[in-house]
């Protein structure tokens, strides 16, 4: 098969022939039709993000494709089914605290690296081998629609955060980082899950206005000034009532002061979801007052990715019409131009933009 291979950090992807994946028990081989290119994939490939990668590797976290071959433990899948390949691979011998690898992207800890050595190669290829439980049926779609379905990979991240916080229909949500790629996805997911109102703080007035245009009066934009106390009060005033849940997806470059201003808008007995990158690039971490957390009974949920059943539940939200994939503008490249796709994704990583490779 043809594949794009990362052989060393800082070097371009090499487009070459690679061995076809060999099917094993508990595995499925999928013909990749479309795969998402992360906006920060260039930072993974040049080493800036310091992701754990056992090189050489065929990168690409997840994708959309059709089942080519199934193992003996698959009882619902059939050859030819359209599927989403969930990149969050979990060890099978510890259901309480499994080791995790993101197939084609990175791994967490020594156990995750052991997983990556087997489920290493991702979706920048004509075929990929995936754990059986990570292959999620989509139902009937067309090859042209496959690119837009790649948005599932972006939408799943905030969906996992809101599931952890047990977001309920009718609640008020604040999305810290709403003007970014994952933050804007969080706005659409919260509304699809029934949020009555989503407060969207940010500095980019054009993007804030676009969120209102897309989703209507349930979105309450707030322009940030950089003053922690003033911004916190402005966010509270924008909400029609107490803020039940704060979701943070700010990148590592953002000051923890900005994140703290948003987090501390949550009501007593409220929930906070942390999925961003504060402190990951060095510098101070997020400091929250112990008395405020304790006396207000605040629940803090640190969340990495999402539970195993999240992808199927999110697909159902899309099929119901509650979550619209047509918000996403897609730009497609063939596999021979994978390096150009990575550069395009880095330069066009804004809200509701999607760069895909179609092997």
WOSULGI-V724184 format. One line per field, one symbol per residue. psi: psi as a letter, one per 30 degrees, with the letter a starting at -180 (. if undefined). burial: I if it has 24 or more other ideal C-beta (glycine too) atoms within 12 Angstrom, else O. A space follows every 10 residues. Layout:
psi: ???
burial: ???
This chain:
psi: lklkkjfkkf llkkjlklkk kkklkglkkk jkekkkjkfg eefefffefh kjkjllkjaj jllkakkekl lfgkfellkf kklkjkfjkk kfgjfeillk kjkgelljle eeeeeffehe kbghlfllkk kefgjkkfak lleefeeeff feeefeeeee eeeefhkkkf lkkkjjgfga eeeeeeeeee eefgkfkjki llfjeeeeee eeeefaffkj kkkkffjeee eeeeeeefkf akjekkjkhk lffkkfeeee eeegfklkgl kkkjgagkff glalajjkke eeeefghkkk jkkjbllfge eeeeeeeeff ffkkfgfkjk kkllefheee eeeeeefhga khkkklkj.
burial: IIIIIIOOIO OOIIIOOIOO IOIOOOIIII IIIIIIIIII IIIIIOOOOO IIIIIOIIII IIIIIIIIII IOOIOOIOOO IIIIIIIIII IOOOOOOIII IIIIIIIIOO OIIOIIOIII IIIIIIIIII IIIIIIIIOO IOOOIIIIII IIIIIIIIII IIIIIOIOOO IIIIIIIIII IIIIIIIIII IIIOIIIIII IIOOOOIIOI IIOIIOOIII IIIIOOOIOO IIOIIIOIIO OOIIIIIIII IIOIIIIIII IIIIIIIOOI IIIIIIIIOI OOOOOIOIOO OOOOOOOIII IOIIIIIIOI IIIIIOIIOO OOIOIOIIOI IIIOIOIIII IIOIIIOIII IIIIIIIII
